[in-house]
Amino acid sequence: MRVVLDTNVLVSSLLLEPSMPAQLVAHWRRGGFFLLTAELQLDEFKRVTRYPKIRSKIKPVVAGRLVNDVRELAIFVEALPTVDASPDPFDNYLLAIASLGEADYLVTGDKPDLLALRHHDGTKIVSVRNFIAIARL
């Protein structure tokens, strides 16, 4: 199964250990699915985890460990196509990753924008809770 995890899911996985996003990232690290990403997403993750409000909750070494794991274990897609489907233009790159990487699922916590789309170019867009049920975690 090929999956894109929204950056908000990756960040949330580091905020609270027993959370559903943390459970999902742990499942990926154990080989439960193939993670699709792009440099653009890692740039966003690094930027967000440097915000003072987030940095006070996530130690840089913990964020760095996740970046290293993503670099080592994820499938990177390059030359992202232009996509203009999300109400939030800053989410379109996630749809581009999903399209180019032929993702089965895009998992997000972004209810008003991405989740409202429900699917894009063959990729189902689901919440963390729904994906956990689908993956039977």
C-alpha positions as CSV (number, residue, x, y, z in Angstrom):
1,M,0.0,0.0,0.0
2,R,1.4,3.4,-1.0
3,V,0.5,6.3,1.4
4,V,1.1,10.0,1.7
5,L,1.0,11.3,5.2
6,D,0.1,15.0,5.5
7,T,2.7,17.0,7.3
8,N,0.2,17.7,10.1
9,V,0.1,14.0,10.7
10,L,3.9,13.7,10.9
11,V,4.1,16.7,13.3
12,S,1.2,15.4,15.4
13,S,3.0,12.0,15.7
14,L,5.8,13.6,17.6
15,L,3.6,15.7,19.9
16,L,2.0,12.9,21.9
17,E,3.4,9.3,22.0
18,P,0.3,7.3,22.4
19,S,-1.7,9.2,19.8
20,M,-3.2,7.8,16.6
21,P,-0.7,9.7,14.4
22,A,2.2,8.2,16.5
23,Q,0.7,4.8,16.0
24,L,0.4,5.3,12.3
25,V,4.1,6.5,12.0
26,A,5.2,3.5,14.1
27,H,3.3,1.2,11.7
28,W,5.1,2.8,8.7
29,R,8.5,2.4,10.4
30,R,7.7,-1.3,10.9
31,G,7.1,-1.7,7.2
32,G,3.3,-1.6,7.3
33,F,3.1,0.6,4.2
34,F,5.2,2.5,1.7
35,L,5.4,6.2,2.5
36,L,5.5,8.6,-0.4
37,T,7.0,12.1,0.0
38,A,9.0,14.8,-1.6
39,E,11.7,17.3,-0.6
40,L,9.1,20.0,-0.5
41,Q,7.3,18.1,2.3
42,L,10.5,17.7,4.3
43,D,11.2,21.4,3.9
44,E,7.7,22.1,5.3
45,F,8.2,19.6,8.2
46,K,11.5,21.2,9.2
47,R,10.0,24.7,9.0
48,V,7.0,23.8,11.1
49,T,9.0,22.0,13.7
50,R,11.2,25.2,14.1
51,Y,8.2,27.4,15.1
52,P,8.7,28.4,18.7
53,K,5.3,27.0,19.8
54,I,6.1,23.6,18.2
55,R,9.8,23.6,19.1
56,S,8.9,24.0,22.8
57,K,7.0,20.6,22.5
58,I,9.2,18.7,20.1
59,K,12.9,18.4,20.7
60,P,15.0,19.1,17.6
61,V,16.7,15.7,17.9
62,V,13.3,14.0,17.8
63,A,12.2,15.9,14.7
64,G,15.6,15.2,13.1
65,R,15.3,11.5,13.8
66,L,12.0,11.5,11.9
67,V,13.5,13.4,9.0
68,N,16.4,10.9,8.9
69,D,13.9,7.9,8.9
70,V,11.9,9.5,6.1
71,R,15.1,10.0,4.1
72,E,16.1,6.4,4.6
73,L,12.8,4.6,4.3
74,A,10.3,6.7,2.2
75,I,9.9,6.8,-1.5
76,F,10.7,10.2,-2.8
77,V,8.9,11.6,-5.9
78,E,10.5,14.4,-7.9
79,A,9.3,16.8,-10.6
80,L,5.9,17.2,-9.0
81,P,3.1,18.0,-11.5
82,T,1.1,21.2,-11.0
83,V,-2.1,20.5,-9.2
84,D,-4.9,23.0,-8.4
85,A,-7.6,21.0,-6.6
86,S,-7.4,21.9,-2.9
87,P,-9.3,24.9,-1.4
88,D,-5.9,25.5,0.4
89,P,-3.3,26.0,-2.3
90,F,-0.6,25.1,0.2
91,D,-2.0,21.5,0.2
92,N,-1.8,21.0,-3.6
93,Y,1.8,19.6,-3.4
94,L,0.4,16.7,-1.3
95,L,-2.1,15.9,-4.0
96,A,0.8,16.1,-6.5
97,I,2.9,13.6,-4.5
98,A,-0.2,11.3,-4.3
99,S,-0.8,11.6,-8.1
100,L,2.8,11.1,-9.2
101,G,3.5,8.4,-6.6
102,E,0.2,6.6,-7.4
103,A,-0.8,6.6,-3.7
104,D,-3.6,4.5,-2.5
105,Y,-4.3,6.9,0.4
106,L,-3.5,10.4,1.5
107,V,-3.9,10.6,5.3
108,T,-4.7,14.0,6.8
109,G,-6.2,15.8,9.7
110,D,-7.1,18.7,7.4
111,K,-10.9,18.5,7.7
112,P,-12.1,21.6,5.9
113,D,-9.8,21.2,2.9
114,L,-8.2,17.9,1.9
115,L,-10.7,15.6,3.6
116,A,-13.6,17.5,2.0
117,L,-12.2,16.4,-1.4
118,R,-12.5,12.7,-0.4
119,H,-10.4,11.5,-3.4
120,H,-8.0,12.8,-6.0
121,D,-6.7,11.1,-9.1
122,G,-7.2,7.6,-7.8
123,T,-6.1,8.4,-4.2
124,K,-8.6,8.1,-1.4
125,I,-8.2,11.0,1.1
126,V,-8.9,9.8,4.7
127,S,-8.5,10.8,8.3
128,V,-6.0,9.2,10.6
129,R,-8.8,7.4,12.4
130,N,-10.2,6.0,9.2
131,F,-6.8,4.9,7.9
132,I,-6.1,3.1,11.1
133,A,-9.4,1.2,10.7
134,I,-8.6,0.4,7.0
135,A,-5.1,-0.8,7.9
136,R,-6.5,-2.7,10.9
137,L,-4.0,-1.3,13.4
